[in-house]
């Protein structure tokens, strides 16, 4: 029985997500590669397809020759700003008709090979971004103070048509995305038997600048995300366990405590990998390869959008898509929904919601289920709404608060990255995804701090700690955690106000 049952119960998890407990290696290629399993989490079920089928060799060859520094160390097309001229010369045909060849048997019927389709989406989105933003790269590389200038306003049919076709099949916007192209479907394993849990075993498939060198900052930036996300299986298992526990046996908190401990351990590992970004990808290098991951929406480089020639959008309608962003990752949205973190009703939060459409369809569906199920069973009320008066009843709100603190810590570290990698080094006002560079991250960070403060007080946990009715060591940990939030809030508020004044934001 649900703890709070105000809305109709959702269908069982096994009905909506029948593969979540499956061995990922047994899933057919007709299933979206981002189908979630407890073992692979938010990573693809199997390592991404590294090279497109032979009928797409023409685009593969262009991509191999595209990076500023190619795999063999020689300069590529982008090094001398020759990609656009090559594409405009007609060397690349429109290969969209070959997409129908990417089919496999699924039972008694034919179905798309979605691993191949996703690889196609990745490769064409890399080519599209490089083509559209190459002039910006040339402007910026010649004079950093000149900004980015203008990108190309028309994406030719030879790139646009296959990209739109692949995006339609995957139910994604036809532009580079975090999961299905830039990061999570863009790695290969040196030793397939070792897996992505060992950072040194991961390499990039596609890159813009120097990312085919695993020691480069571009490689480090992307592969650190892969290394983090490979830890998400236990996070998903813990979330599912918590929801089913509250729904089926709310009075027995033993399983709920175990679910929290699983998620806390997973987040500890994820954040440890996240912290390695500072050494894997140096702040001084970021602005260079960042040039190629900007989007169209809210960017000065594309004041009139981009025309996608030869597609269902028509040859006169300008399109606007958000650029690649780590904000499209599913780790923190999962915890936002599970823990029922309220966001302020403002334009910044609307951007957060807009990012959802850029996640793979299986991620979107799972996160939507978690959000609905959490509201249905009342996770926050279950963990904090009992009126805590002693050490025993303080356990659940303590664990809930600790998991919230991981959300805060993750977002705080993301703010530090934005500050050190971007804000201090560039006056460009928007992030790659089109959000305001100074105010957007603090919007979400302040929200989780507000919730932590209210939970600490309203659950009775503060009273229990103040009375000394909780184990001394644990009480000290929670008390210091809340003191840190107060200090951090003041620091963040000062920094945001200062940067807004400096930038006239």
FINU-446293 format. One line per field, with one value per residue (C-alpha): x, y, z negated. Coordinates in steps of 0.02 Angstrom, whole numbers, plus 50000, padded with zeros to 5 digits. Layout:
BEGIN
u: [X, ...];
v: [Y, ...];
w: [Z, ...];
***
This chain:
BEGIN
u: [50000, 50069, 50113, 50021, 49896, 49810, 49837, 49797, 49937, 50057, 50082, 50214, 50396, 50414, 50274, 50344, 50528, 50536, 50723, 50782, 50842, 50903, 51079, 51117, 51219, 51063, 50958, 50929, 50999, 50821, 50807, 50865, 51047, 51001, 50876, 50909, 50968, 51021, 51195, 51231, 51131, 51122, 51263, 51220, 51176, 51330, 51484, 51442, 51462, 51631, 51615, 51466, 51423, 51517, 51382, 51421, 51609, 51599, 51544, 51660, 51807, 51765, 51748, 51914, 51996, 51900, 51983, 52108, 52229, 52188, 52217, 52387, 52440, 52427, 52323, 52146, 52020, 51972, 52153, 52153, 51967, 51938, 51791, 51656, 51737, 51752, 51569, 51512, 51610, 51488, 51611, 51486, 51325, 51158, 51164, 50995, 50922, 51044, 50965, 50833, 50974, 51006, 50878, 50884, 50763, 50660, 50557, 50458, 50475, 50610, 50659, 50788, 50959, 50954, 51137, 51184, 51055, 51124, 51302, 51238, 51157, 51320, 51427, 51312, 51285, 51474, 51486, 51340, 51414, 51586, 51514, 51402, 51531, 51691, 51682, 51664, 51817, 51914, 51861, 51899, 52066, 52130, 52081, 52006, 51947, 51845, 51720, 51644, 51572, 51437, 51413, 51345, 51159, 51121, 51154, 51167, 51057, 51201, 51217, 51043, 50938, 51026, 51037, 50851, 50806, 50910, 50845, 50664, 50692, 50770, 50641, 50777, 50804, 50919, 51068, 51217, 51163, 51258, 51206, 51170, 51318, 51448, 51483, 51392, 51385, 51561, 51682, 51767, 51859, 52042, 52008, 51824, 51841, 51892, 51747, 51723, 51755, 51942, 51969, 52128, 52029, 51915, 51948, 51848, 51773, 51746, 51825, 51839, 52008, 52138, 52021, 52084, 52238, 52179, 52294, 52211, 52093, 51956, 51966, 51973, 51819, 51712, 51783, 51764, 51577, 51578, 51676, 51548, 51396, 51461, 51429, 51242, 51177, 51171, 51097, 50951, 50932, 50927, 50797, 50685, 50705, 50658, 50502, 50442, 50479, 50375, 50235, 50228, 50291, 50299, 50306, 50464, 50606, 50745, 50737, 50721, 50879, 50971, 50911, 50977, 51144, 51159, 51124, 51241, 51383, 51350, 51351, 51513, 51596, 51516, 51577, 51751, 51761, 51688, 51825, 51954, 51896, 52021, 52168, 52092, 52040, 52132, 52030, 52149, 52109, 51920, 51869, 51955, 51856, 51703, 51681, 51610, 51477, 51374, 51195, 51084, 50958, 51001, 51171, 51240, 51322, 51152, 51041, 50922, 50931, 50988, 50901, 50905, 50902, 50810, 50719, 50540, 50567, 50575, 50708, 50650, 50606, 50746, 50775, 50840, 50913, 51004, 51187, 51272, 51273, 51318, 51152, 51074, 51148, 51018, 51106, 51046, 50874, 50847, 50880, 50783, 50630, 50657, 50683, 50547, 50659, 50549, 50616, 50567, 50442, 50549, 50625, 50784, 50685, 50596, 50767, 50794, 50632, 50677, 50836, 50731, 50691, 50876, 50894, 50873, 50694, 50724, 50802, 50654, 50528, 50617, 50641, 50459, 50408, 50519, 50445, 50266, 50297, 50389, 50240, 50119, 50202, 50263, 50450, 50485, 50340, 50386, 50566, 50535, 50353, 50339, 50388, 50557, 50580, 50720, 50877, 50789, 50660, 50796, 50879, 50772, 50776, 50964, 50988, 50869, 50968, 51133, 51071, 51011, 51185, 51257, 51142, 51205, 51386, 51369, 51289, 51416, 51559, 51471, 51466, 51652, 51685, 51581, 51669, 51848, 51832, 51716, 51662, 51838, 51900, 51760, 51637, 51516, 51351, 51275, 51326, 51336, 51156, 51093, 51068, 51134, 51311, 51306, 51130, 51070, 51168, 51140, 50952, 50955, 51089, 50991, 50836, 50920, 50997, 50823, 50751, 50892, 50865, 50677, 50698, 50827, 50709, 50535, 50574, 50627, 50804, 50880, 50789, 50851, 51031, 51020, 50957, 51100, 50977, 51071, 51238, 51370, 51473, 51322, 51248, 51411, 51417, 51242, 51270, 51432, 51344, 51211, 51342, 51432, 51272, 51248, 51426, 51414, 51250, 51327, 51479, 51374, 51260, 51410, 51491, 51333, 51299, 51480, 51483, 51314, 51377, 51541, 51447, 51298, 51185];
v: [50000, 50171, 50291, 50428, 50364, 50518, 50478, 50316, 50188, 50169, 50002, 49889, 49924, 49754, 49800, 49968, 49919, 49731, 49732, 49819, 49659, 49577, 49533, 49677, 49564, 49462, 49610, 49620, 49763, 49812, 49883, 50061, 50050, 50162, 50037, 50040, 49887, 49871, 49818, 49954, 50097, 50249, 50190, 50100, 49916, 49868, 49969, 50084, 50033, 50104, 50116, 50133, 49996, 49999, 50090, 50243, 50240, 50409, 50497, 50391, 50442, 50627, 50608, 50517, 50663, 50798, 50826, 50965, 50825, 50657, 50485, 50474, 50643, 50735, 50893, 50866, 50969, 51080, 51125, 51228, 51267, 51159, 51052, 51169, 51188, 51000, 50971, 51114, 51038, 50893, 50759, 50686, 50616, 50609, 50432, 50438, 50307, 50180, 50197, 50073, 49945, 49956, 49825, 49658, 49518, 49546, 49390, 49367, 49548, 49665, 49807, 49945, 49901, 50037, 50016, 50060, 50200, 50275, 50266, 50352, 50488, 50511, 50527, 50643, 50753, 50771, 50817, 50940, 51031, 51039, 51108, 51237, 51297, 51289, 51477, 51512, 51405, 51503, 51671, 51619, 51536, 51688, 51810, 51750, 51926, 51933, 51808, 51677, 51776, 51689, 51506, 51436, 51466, 51319, 51135, 51049, 50902, 50778, 50803, 50862, 50725, 50574, 50663, 50703, 50527, 50447, 50571, 50533, 50347, 50375, 50509, 50640, 50818, 50816, 50896, 50840, 50775, 50725, 50541, 50482, 50566, 50670, 50573, 50413, 50338, 50394, 50274, 50109, 49989, 49946, 49780, 49731, 49611, 49751, 49869, 50055, 50045, 50069, 50244, 50199, 50069, 50198, 50289, 50410, 50362, 50539, 50705, 50884, 50941, 50823, 50699, 50546, 50564, 50488, 50606, 50762, 50875, 50845, 50657, 50684, 50795, 50666, 50507, 50571, 50578, 50400, 50344, 50426, 50355, 50177, 50183, 50216, 50037, 50029, 50205, 50146, 49985, 50081, 50204, 50064, 49969, 50123, 50156, 49975, 49967, 50120, 50059, 49880, 49882, 50060, 50010, 49907, 50031, 49901, 49885, 50075, 50100, 49973, 50062, 50228, 50150, 50078, 50248, 50340, 50220, 50242, 50431, 50427, 50333, 50445, 50603, 50531, 50505, 50678, 50756, 50681, 50803, 50929, 50819, 50730, 50893, 51055, 51216, 51312, 51194, 51189, 51342, 51274, 51114, 51192, 51295, 51143, 51094, 51253, 51241, 51356, 51411, 51575, 51586, 51743, 51634, 51588, 51743, 51676, 51491, 51358, 51292, 51102, 51075, 50929, 50876, 50869, 51041, 51123, 51232, 51397, 51364, 51411, 51282, 51307, 51167, 51168, 51119, 50975, 50994, 50889, 50952, 50820, 50683, 50579, 50556, 50713, 50717, 50541, 50604, 50765, 50661, 50525, 50646, 50764, 50918, 51068, 51191, 51375, 51424, 51535, 51540, 51455, 51304, 51301, 51275, 51128, 51051, 51087, 50984, 50828, 50807, 50787, 50630, 50458, 50398, 50258, 50385, 50504, 50366, 50300, 50472, 50515, 50352, 50391, 50566, 50501, 50352, 50460, 50577, 50431, 50346, 50506, 50479, 50644, 50625, 50445, 50491, 50653, 50668, 50558, 50690, 50630, 50627, 50502, 50428, 50276, 50379, 50499, 50371, 50393, 50584, 50576, 50462, 50568, 50723, 50639, 50593, 50771, 50826, 50724, 50819, 50981, 50924, 50869, 51034, 51132, 51045, 51080, 51264, 51261, 51186, 51321, 51456, 51397, 51324, 51455, 51609, 51664, 51635, 51690, 51834, 51735, 51747, 51576, 51397, 51270, 51218, 51396, 51429, 51589, 51546, 51634, 51610, 51442, 51320, 51422, 51414, 51226, 51234, 51356, 51245, 51092, 51197, 51266, 51090, 51028, 51171, 51140, 50951, 50975, 51084, 51019, 50834, 50862, 50806, 50969, 50954, 50776, 50828, 50983, 50876, 50753, 50610, 50545, 50456, 50589, 50551, 50546, 50703, 50794, 50740, 50805, 50965, 51002, 50963, 51094, 51221, 51193, 51229, 51395, 51447, 51387, 51478, 51644, 51615, 51567, 51716, 51834, 51754, 51758, 51941, 51988, 51898, 51970, 52147, 52117, 52050, 52165, 52012];
w: [50000, 50046, 49908, 50001, 50129, 50197, 50382, 50475, 50454, 50600, 50689, 50610, 50651, 50736, 50856, 50906, 50904, 50938, 50971, 50814, 50731, 50893, 50944, 51064, 51178, 51218, 51277, 51466, 51569, 51614, 51437, 51402, 51342, 51194, 51127, 50939, 50846, 50665, 50724, 50853, 50777, 50890, 51003, 51165, 51140, 51238, 51287, 51433, 51614, 51660, 51850, 51965, 52091, 52256, 52354, 52247, 52278, 52364, 52205, 52096, 52203, 52187, 51998, 51987, 52077, 51980, 51808, 51782, 51736, 51815, 51740, 51825, 51755, 51921, 51939, 52000, 52096, 51949, 51920, 52080, 52087, 52241, 52186, 52250, 52420, 52436, 52394, 52507, 52652, 52657, 52605, 52479, 52554, 52464, 52392, 52306, 52424, 52350, 52179, 52235, 52249, 52062, 52015, 51925, 51886, 51729, 51706, 51867, 51922, 51980, 51865, 51866, 51797, 51665, 51619, 51798, 51803, 51642, 51710, 51867, 51761, 51666, 51822, 51918, 51766, 51748, 51931, 51918, 51769, 51849, 52011, 51928, 51801, 51905, 51945, 51758, 51725, 51856, 51784, 51605, 51644, 51739, 51601, 51437, 51397, 51557, 51488, 51602, 51746, 51846, 51883, 52047, 52065, 52181, 52151, 52322, 52365, 52367, 52178, 52130, 52212, 52134, 51965, 51962, 52018, 51880, 51751, 51798, 51776, 51604, 51555, 51524, 51584, 51738, 51654, 51551, 51381, 51225, 51215, 51392, 51475, 51386, 51226, 51182, 51358, 51400, 51317, 51351, 51235, 51257, 51169, 51185, 51039, 50919, 50953, 50924, 50736, 50768, 50836, 50929, 51029, 51112, 51276, 51384, 51552, 51616, 51569, 51631, 51569, 51492, 51410, 51503, 51392, 51226, 51130, 51203, 51107, 51234, 51206, 51018, 51019, 51110, 51035, 50856, 50889, 50955, 50803, 50688, 50777, 50774, 50586, 50606, 50602, 50411, 50405, 50513, 50414, 50251, 50317, 50380, 50216, 50113, 50215, 50207, 50020, 49982, 50093, 50028, 49849, 49785, 49602, 49622, 49642, 49653, 49842, 49862, 49759, 49868, 50026, 49961, 49917, 50092, 50170, 50051, 50094, 50280, 50266, 50167, 50310, 50443, 50358, 50334, 50523, 50551, 50446, 50565, 50700, 50631, 50682, 50833, 50918, 50881, 50863, 50978, 51123, 51113, 51213, 51368, 51399, 51316, 51474, 51563, 51437, 51437, 51494, 51596, 51464, 51375, 51459, 51543, 51676, 51747, 51736, 51869, 51829, 51953, 52109, 52127, 52315, 52393, 52234, 52173, 52094, 52266, 52344, 52272, 52089, 51967, 51829, 51653, 51546, 51381, 51380, 51293, 51105, 50954, 50886, 51000, 50893, 50799, 50631, 50541, 50625, 50556, 50379, 50409, 50450, 50321, 50177, 50240, 50244, 50288, 50415, 50419, 50553, 50663, 50839, 50776, 50720, 50889, 50970, 50852, 50914, 51095, 51077, 51047, 51232, 51272, 51167, 51247, 51248, 51120, 51001, 51023, 50991, 50837, 50759, 50792, 50705, 50555, 50542, 50548, 50433, 50304, 50298, 50290, 50141, 50059, 50038, 49951, 49830, 49794, 49752, 49658, 49606, 49453, 49325, 49265, 49076, 49044, 49118, 49194, 49290, 49348, 49461, 49617, 49620, 49591, 49741, 49845, 49797, 49840, 50013, 50038, 49988, 50131, 50250, 50173, 50182, 50363, 50413, 50312, 50403, 50568, 50519, 50480, 50651, 50735, 50635, 50664, 50840, 50916, 50816, 50771, 50949, 51065, 51075, 51184, 51088, 51123, 51090, 51231, 51198, 51210, 51024, 50940, 50887, 50717, 50648, 50713, 50604, 50444, 50477, 50447, 50313, 50206, 50226, 50150, 50010, 49969, 49959, 49849, 49727, 49716, 49697, 49560, 49460, 49504, 49485, 49305, 49344, 49284, 49117, 49095, 49130, 49020, 48875, 48899, 48927, 49078, 49083, 49053, 49209, 49325, 49249, 49276, 49458, 49492, 49394, 49489, 49653, 49617, 49561, 49726, 49822, 49732, 49772, 49950, 49980, 49927, 50037, 50188, 50166, 50161, 50313, 50419, 50377, 50415, 50583, 50632, 50595, 50689, 50841, 50834, 50820];
***
